[in-house]
Each structure stands twice: as structure tokens, then as C-alpha cells.
Amino acid sequence: MSEEHPTAGERPADADAWSTACAEDLAAERARRRERGGPPPGSAAEELRKLVDTVADKLSGLQSPLLGAVAGPAAQQVVRQVVQQAKAAVDPVIERNPEVFDHLATAGQELLAAYRSAVQAQEKRWTAGTADFERDPDRGEDSGPSGERIDLD
């Protein structure tokens, strides 16, 4: 038999060549994605902490005309103090319960998937044809198959 094309009963010279090549391709693809999209997101608790820090930094550096020119430095100090108090309240909660935020993130994704499913099903019914819906020429309103008014506003 030829070494180049083993038959079904024969093993190639390097039995792990295929798995090695797949692992190398996977590692290269992951590296390309990291370069293109940055590091993968952390846990929900880490992401919440980053969000709080970013919002705090933005609020601390905010120069608002609402604060007034005279009260500027004093108002900035008050804003910084409020931001620090908010961070002091949020950080211990995140530290003690990081898994809660992961659960909340998962629940949010499930709710979003359920909403998408409901909306897509409704869109399919709306776009399937005009047989399900009728136009009331007297009132200029759409009505569903049961004759109920559909509020488009």
C-alpha cells in the first residue's frame, strides 16, 4: 500500500497530525480574533466594575454649564464625592456576589432571546400576506383576524 494514501484499515504515519493541525488552526484563529476585537469580555461582575469606573471617571471630569462658573470647583468636588460614595456602595456588592451578576446577565440574555422569538414570530405573521389582516377603509386602521384594532402609534 502507498504511504501517501492509507486505506481505511491503515493508520497514517503521524496519527496526531490531523488533531495537531486543527489545534494550530484554532489557536491561530483565536489569536486573529483577539487582535481584531481585543480581549474577550470578563465576567459580568468585572464588566459592571469597569462600567462603574468609566462612568465615575466621566462624571468626575464633567464640565457642565449647569454647575455654573462660580460654583465650578465646589460643584466638581461634590460630584467627585457622590461618585466615590456610589463606587464605595457598589464595590462590596460586586465583591461578595460576583456569581449573582453572571446569573443576571444570563437571565437577561434569555429574556432577550424570548423577546426576539416573539417579535420574529409576529413579524412573520404580519409579512406572510394580507389574508390575516384587513384594512378598514372607513377608519383607516388595521385590524387583526379577530377584528380587533391594532394600534400602530
ZADO-1210 file (C-alpha; in nm, 4 decimals, padded with zeros to 6 digits):
<atoms>
<atom x="00.0000" y="00.0000" z="00.0000" code="MET" pos="1"/>
<atom x="00.1069" y="00.3544" z="-00.0610" code="SER" pos="2"/>
<atom x="00.2288" y="00.5713" z="00.2283" code="GLU" pos="3"/>
<atom x="00.0610" y="00.8756" z="00.0748" code="GLU" pos="4"/>
<atom x="-00.2934" y="00.7374" z="00.0813" code="HIS" pos="5"/>
<atom x="-00.3606" y="00.4963" z="00.3654" code="PRO" pos="6"/>
<atom x="-00.6662" y="00.2783" z="00.3366" code="THR" pos="7"/>
<atom x="-00.9414" y="00.2573" z="00.5961" code="ALA" pos="8"/>
<atom x="-00.7651" y="-00.0132" z="00.7972" code="GLY" pos="9"/>
<atom x="-00.4238" y="00.1549" z="00.7959" code="GLU" pos="10"/>
<atom x="-00.3075" y="00.4396" z="01.0166" code="ARG" pos="11"/>
<atom x="-00.1176" y="00.7341" z="00.8729" code="PRO" pos="12"/>
<atom x="00.2466" y="00.7785" z="00.9661" code="ALA" pos="13"/>
<atom x="00.1574" y="01.0599" z="01.2085" code="ASP" pos="14"/>
<atom x="-00.1733" y="00.9681" z="01.3717" code="ALA" pos="15"/>
<atom x="-00.1947" y="01.3001" z="01.5543" code="ASP" pos="16"/>
<atom x="-00.1177" y="01.5166" z="01.2503" code="ALA" pos="17"/>
<atom x="-00.4821" y="01.5977" z="01.1904" code="TRP" pos="18"/>
<atom x="-00.5549" y="01.6912" z="01.5534" code="SER" pos="19"/>
<atom x="-00.2292" y="01.8888" z="01.5722" code="THR" pos="20"/>
<atom x="-00.3167" y="02.0824" z="01.2575" code="ALA" pos="21"/>
<atom x="-00.6687" y="02.1526" z="01.3892" code="CYS" pos="22"/>
<atom x="-00.5337" y="02.2744" z="01.7228" code="ALA" pos="23"/>
<atom x="-00.2847" y="02.5019" z="01.5453" code="GLU" pos="24"/>
<atom x="-00.5583" y="02.6432" z="01.3204" code="ASP" pos="25"/>
<atom x="-00.7827" y="02.7027" z="01.6211" code="LEU" pos="26"/>
<atom x="-00.5042" y="02.8785" z="01.8126" code="ALA" pos="27"/>
<atom x="-00.4255" y="03.0971" z="01.5096" code="ALA" pos="28"/>
<atom x="-00.7929" y="03.1888" z="01.4671" code="GLU" pos="29"/>
<atom x="-00.8230" y="03.2811" z="01.8343" code="ARG" pos="30"/>
<atom x="-00.5119" y="03.4998" z="01.8069" code="ALA" pos="31"/>
<atom x="-00.6564" y="03.6767" z="01.4993" code="ARG" pos="32"/>
<atom x="-00.9850" y="03.7416" z="01.6810" code="ARG" pos="33"/>
<atom x="-00.8037" y="03.8775" z="01.9881" code="ARG" pos="34"/>
<atom x="-00.6055" y="04.1173" z="01.7692" code="GLU" pos="35"/>
<atom x="-00.9172" y="04.2315" z="01.5864" code="ARG" pos="36"/>
<atom x="-01.1624" y="04.2541" z="01.8763" code="GLY" pos="37"/>
<atom x="-00.9450" y="04.2997" z="02.1827" code="GLY" pos="38"/>
<atom x="-00.9557" y="04.0734" z="02.4822" code="PRO" pos="39"/>
<atom x="-01.2684" y="03.8692" z="02.5437" code="PRO" pos="40"/>
<atom x="-01.5106" y="04.0163" z="02.7972" code="PRO" pos="41"/>
<atom x="-01.4695" y="03.9167" z="03.1582" code="GLY" pos="42"/>
<atom x="-01.7365" y="03.8035" z="03.3956" code="SER" pos="43"/>
<atom x="-02.0485" y="04.0121" z="03.4416" code="ALA" pos="44"/>
<atom x="-01.9141" y="04.1380" z="03.7755" code="ALA" pos="45"/>
<atom x="-01.5874" y="04.2515" z="03.6128" code="GLU" pos="46"/>
<atom x="-01.7758" y="04.4225" z="03.3326" code="GLU" pos="47"/>
<atom x="-02.0034" y="04.6006" z="03.5833" code="LEU" pos="48"/>
<atom x="-01.6991" y="04.7198" z="03.7760" code="ARG" pos="49"/>
<atom x="-01.5457" y="04.8540" z="03.4521" code="LYS" pos="50"/>
<atom x="-01.8731" y="05.0307" z="03.3705" code="LEU" pos="51"/>
<atom x="-01.8913" y="05.1906" z="03.7157" code="VAL" pos="52"/>
<atom x="-01.5291" y="05.3040" z="03.6897" code="ASP" pos="53"/>
<atom x="-01.5816" y="05.4505" z="03.3425" code="THR" pos="54"/>
<atom x="-01.8982" y="05.6354" z="03.4418" code="VAL" pos="55"/>
<atom x="-01.7274" y="05.7624" z="03.7564" code="ALA" pos="56"/>
<atom x="-01.4315" y="05.8920" z="03.5547" code="ASP" pos="57"/>
<atom x="-01.6608" y="06.0643" z="03.3051" code="LYS" pos="58"/>
<atom x="-01.8718" y="06.2263" z="03.5769" code="LEU" pos="59"/>
<atom x="-01.5666" y="06.3405" z="03.7694" code="SER" pos="60"/>
<atom x="-01.4259" y="06.5133" z="03.4617" code="GLY" pos="61"/>
<atom x="-01.7578" y="06.6620" z="03.3550" code="LEU" pos="62"/>
<atom x="-01.7547" y="07.0367" z="03.2937" code="GLN" pos="63"/>
<atom x="-02.1202" y="07.1285" z="03.2897" code="SER" pos="64"/>
<atom x="-02.2615" y="07.4750" z="03.2314" code="PRO" pos="65"/>
<atom x="-02.5395" y="07.3747" z="03.4718" code="LEU" pos="66"/>
<atom x="-02.2895" y="07.3779" z="03.7577" code="LEU" pos="67"/>
<atom x="-02.2109" y="07.7406" z="03.6920" code="GLY" pos="68"/>
<atom x="-01.8795" y="07.9178" z="03.6608" code="ALA" pos="69"/>
<atom x="-01.8737" y="08.0439" z="04.0193" code="VAL" pos="70"/>
<atom x="-01.9665" y="07.7143" z="04.1798" code="ALA" pos="71"/>
<atom x="-01.7447" y="07.5164" z="03.9413" code="GLY" pos="72"/>
<atom x="-01.4700" y="07.3920" z="04.1769" code="PRO" pos="73"/>
<atom x="-01.7092" y="07.3354" z="04.4667" code="ALA" pos="74"/>
<atom x="-01.9610" y="07.1595" z="04.2420" code="ALA" pos="75"/>
<atom x="-01.6856" y="06.9433" z="04.0949" code="GLN" pos="76"/>
<atom x="-01.5856" y="06.8412" z="04.4455" code="GLN" pos="77"/>
<atom x="-01.9463" y="06.7465" z="04.5269" code="VAL" pos="78"/>
<atom x="-01.9693" y="06.5390" z="04.2071" code="VAL" pos="79"/>
<atom x="-01.6438" y="06.3590" z="04.2915" code="ARG" pos="80"/>
<atom x="-01.7683" y="06.2896" z="04.6430" code="GLN" pos="81"/>
<atom x="-02.1004" y="06.1482" z="04.5192" code="VAL" pos="82"/>
<atom x="-01.9184" y="05.9312" z="04.2636" code="VAL" pos="83"/>
<atom x="-01.6829" y="05.7971" z="04.5307" code="GLN" pos="84"/>
<atom x="-01.9775" y="05.7168" z="04.7589" code="GLN" pos="85"/>
<atom x="-02.1543" y="05.5323" z="04.4777" code="ALA" pos="86"/>
<atom x="-01.8408" y="05.3314" z="04.3997" code="LYS" pos="87"/>
<atom x="-01.7952" y="05.2537" z="04.7689" code="ALA" pos="88"/>
<atom x="-02.1519" y="05.1189" z="04.7787" code="ALA" pos="89"/>
<atom x="-02.1240" y="04.9128" z="04.4577" code="VAL" pos="90"/>
<atom x="-01.7782" y="04.7577" z="04.5030" code="ASP" pos="91"/>
<atom x="-01.8585" y="04.5477" z="04.8136" code="PRO" pos="92"/>
<atom x="-02.1738" y="04.4133" z="04.6500" code="VAL" pos="93"/>
<atom x="-01.9763" y="04.3074" z="04.3445" code="ILE" pos="94"/>
<atom x="-01.7037" y="04.1530" z="04.5613" code="GLU" pos="95"/>
<atom x="-01.9424" y="03.9499" z="04.7750" code="ARG" pos="96"/>
<atom x="-02.1760" y="03.8321" z="04.4974" code="ASN" pos="97"/>
<atom x="-01.9955" y="03.8061" z="04.1617" code="PRO" pos="98"/>
<atom x="-02.1961" y="03.4980" z="04.0600" code="GLU" pos="99"/>
<atom x="-02.5219" y="03.6921" z="04.1017" code="VAL" pos="100"/>
<atom x="-02.4215" y="03.9235" z="03.8194" code="PHE" pos="101"/>
<atom x="-02.3398" y="03.6266" z="03.5966" code="ASP" pos="102"/>
<atom x="-02.6865" y="03.4859" z="03.6689" code="HIS" pos="103"/>
<atom x="-02.8475" y="03.8233" z="03.5974" code="LEU" pos="104"/>
<atom x="-02.6576" y="03.8520" z="03.2697" code="ALA" pos="105"/>
<atom x="-02.7700" y="03.5022" z="03.1689" code="THR" pos="106"/>
<atom x="-03.1296" y="03.5809" z="03.2636" code="ALA" pos="107"/>
<atom x="-03.1141" y="03.8995" z="03.0580" code="GLY" pos="108"/>
<atom x="-02.9882" y="03.7047" z="02.7572" code="GLN" pos="109"/>
<atom x="-03.2735" y="03.4548" z="02.7982" code="GLU" pos="110"/>
<atom x="-03.5298" y="03.7353" z="02.8170" code="LEU" pos="111"/>
<atom x="-03.3825" y="03.8962" z="02.5072" code="LEU" pos="112"/>
<atom x="-03.3962" y="03.5638" z="02.3206" code="ALA" pos="113"/>
<atom x="-03.7603" y="03.5152" z="02.4228" code="ALA" pos="114"/>
<atom x="-03.8461" y="03.8690" z="02.3107" code="TYR" pos="115"/>
<atom x="-03.6705" y="03.8183" z="01.9767" code="ARG" pos="116"/>
<atom x="-03.8569" y="03.4935" z="01.9247" code="SER" pos="117"/>
<atom x="-04.1920" y="03.6576" z="01.9938" code="ALA" pos="118"/>
<atom x="-04.1159" y="03.9545" z="01.7695" code="VAL" pos="119"/>
<atom x="-03.9907" y="03.7371" z="01.4849" code="GLN" pos="120"/>
<atom x="-04.2995" y="03.5166" z="01.5036" code="ALA" pos="121"/>
<atom x="-04.5232" y="03.8230" z="01.4945" code="GLN" pos="122"/>
<atom x="-04.3261" y="03.9729" z="01.2040" code="GLU" pos="123"/>
<atom x="-04.3654" y="03.6504" z="01.0086" code="LYS" pos="124"/>
<atom x="-04.7404" y="03.6639" z="01.0581" code="ARG" pos="125"/>
<atom x="-04.7524" y="04.0301" z="00.9565" code="TRP" pos="126"/>
<atom x="-04.5407" y="03.9818" z="00.6453" code="THR" pos="127"/>
<atom x="-04.6846" y="03.6444" z="00.5393" code="ALA" pos="128"/>
<atom x="-04.9648" y="03.8084" z="00.3498" code="GLY" pos="129"/>
<atom x="-05.2648" y="04.0307" z="00.3816" code="THR" pos="130"/>
<atom x="-05.5089" y="03.7461" z="00.4415" code="ALA" pos="131"/>
<atom x="-05.4654" y="03.7658" z="00.8188" code="ASP" pos="132"/>
<atom x="-05.5152" y="04.1410" z="00.8398" code="PHE" pos="133"/>
<atom x="-05.7723" y="04.3659" z="00.6867" code="GLU" pos="134"/>
<atom x="-05.7738" y="04.7374" z="00.6248" code="ARG" pos="135"/>
<atom x="-06.0802" y="04.9230" z="00.7446" code="ASP" pos="136"/>
<atom x="-06.1238" y="05.1855" z="00.4702" code="PRO" pos="137"/>
<atom x="-06.3737" y="05.3870" z="00.6763" code="ASP" pos="138"/>
<atom x="-06.1462" y="05.4334" z="00.9764" code="ARG" pos="139"/>
<atom x="-05.8069" y="05.3962" z="00.8074" code="GLY" pos="140"/>
<atom x="-05.6971" y="05.1421" z="01.0674" code="GLU" pos="141"/>
<atom x="-05.5558" y="04.7950" z="01.0509" code="ASP" pos="142"/>
<atom x="-05.7407" y="04.5179" z="01.2245" code="SER" pos="143"/>
<atom x="-05.6290" y="04.1665" z="01.3067" code="GLY" pos="144"/>
<atom x="-05.8013" y="03.8411" z="01.2197" code="PRO" pos="145"/>
<atom x="-06.0334" y="03.8746" z="01.5172" code="SER" pos="146"/>
<atom x="-06.1374" y="04.2224" z="01.4077" code="GLY" pos="147"/>
<atom x="-05.9551" y="04.3877" z="01.6990" code="GLU" pos="148"/>
<atom x="-05.7934" y="04.7217" z="01.6334" code="ARG" pos="149"/>
<atom x="-05.4123" y="04.7223" z="01.6047" code="ILE" pos="150"/>
<atom x="-05.2654" y="05.0424" z="01.7442" code="ASP" pos="151"/>
<atom x="-04.9787" y="05.1430" z="01.5194" code="LEU" pos="152"/>
<atom x="-04.8825" y="05.4529" z="01.7136" code="ASP" pos="153"/>
</atoms>
